[in-house]
Amino acid sequence: MKLLYYIFLLLIIIACNTQRDSTTDTKTEKPPNILIILVDDMGYSDIGCFGSEINTPNLDALAAGGMRLTRFYNAARCCPSRASLLTGLYPHQAGIGSMTNDWGHSSYRGFLSKNAVTIAEVLKGSGYDTYQVGKWHVGEAPEHWPHKRGFDQHFTFVNGASSYYNLWPYRDGQDSMQMAYNGERFYPGNNLFMPDNFSDSAAAFIERHDTEKPFFMYLAYKSPHWPLHATPEDIAKYKGKYKIGWDSLRVQRYERMKAMGIIGEDVPLSERFATVEKWEDISEEQREDWDTKMALYAAVVDRMDQGIGRVINSLKAKEEFDNTLIVFLSDNGACHEVMPPRNSPYPVDGEPGSERSYPSYDPPWANASNTPYRYFKSYLLEGGMSTPFIAHYPKEIPAGSMNTTTVGHIMDLMATSLDFAGASYPETYQQNTITPTPGQSLAAVLRGQSQVGHETLYWEHNKNKAIRHQGWKLVSSYRVLGEGLRDRWELYNLNEDPAELNDLAESMPEKVRELEKMYLKWADEVGALPASEIDSLRASL
């Protein structure tokens, strides 16, 4: 009997252990946190791990511990890119084909469509806490603010551009800029400095987050968008370094990019932009002023990287860094715009970088930022819509890896986020039919697996238009700096000519017609209007 008792006891212990092991095996691991960091008006070569001399150790560390993608596109301008990122759609499908002006057409409403769902809305329904920090610019009325589009908490600059120190308007007749906190208008005090406020707010949200649940955070810096406001100590790091001039800077970055493998050895450096003078042809006094402009820009990028470091430290302090997918990219290429506008009421009598200044760095330095490519923000040549891209997730992304072949687009971040989170893209949301996403998940790519990416991509912004298909690029710039109206197709073979230096449109008219036909079909499907109809819409307002 004693033997039978011990056998019975042993069987109970085995059964309990088996049940415990089964419970352990079936327990699902918490999905990763997702942190998407979007910066504003930063060029392709402006961070260290993409060839820059600017000090960006925190971004460089993310690249060293993760993956860089070198063929990644945005939508070439702030509002359209943000709409694509948040919804996984082309900008026109999301209601923001242009900016935040409402043109009375479904593709150009200036706020996110009800037939689009945001990453926050989907992940919130999958058990995520959701946070937004920084620039919004996809709907300025309170009914379009982040808390109405799936974000549990937010600290938001609602508009597109402003001083880093205050909310003064920069055009005559313009209302004051707006900030918001968790659905309410926020009135900053005298200690506002947006780059630091955004970094610190993101870190604070993470510090207060309940780690029992995963989180999604969309951290959208306004840096380095004009005005180039920076602290004296950050400016001092770079003052004098840019007296080498933009020509030499472009060559130095170009050589570093080749050495890193960001671009191939056979990729040529595009010519200096047509309206930009040779550095050697300008006076010493002009060189001093230009050196200051680029030092300001570098200081802004540097400060942003410092803030990203504080956000990373908050993740590490919560022991969540290794379980967080971090993605970094820019909303468009570098910005050529000259500020302040002539009709600005903004005081500009202070030291460059101070509250009473409104500096920009203009076409010469923006041309250097976009090395090795041509053109700028809002244009649809490679310099206007190519972005550095970093993804970091130690559990699944191979450290120090680089993908130079997969063609990605900012709208892919929706499908990618849902893939990592184990969530599904909905057919309906809040009784609205949701437009299917044309985006593709990059999860396989980021895990080091082979994936071609998009065979075909399309763009339209303010009469500029483009299609990229199987390595061919058909692109039209409506107006060009220093040249005026152009509005004609150019054709490039990106596999052989990634810097878009050899226009094949005249010699290959059949290829032009083939790609134009594809573009027009897409434009009709998404509501990307031709120039004449855009003019009619604007005239009717």
Order of alpha helices (4+ residues) and beta strands (2+ residues): alpha-beta-alpha-beta-beta-alpha-alpha-alpha-beta-beta-beta-beta-alpha-beta-alpha-alpha-alpha-beta-alpha-alpha-beta-beta-beta-alpha-beta-beta-alpha-beta-beta-beta-beta-beta-beta-alpha-alpha
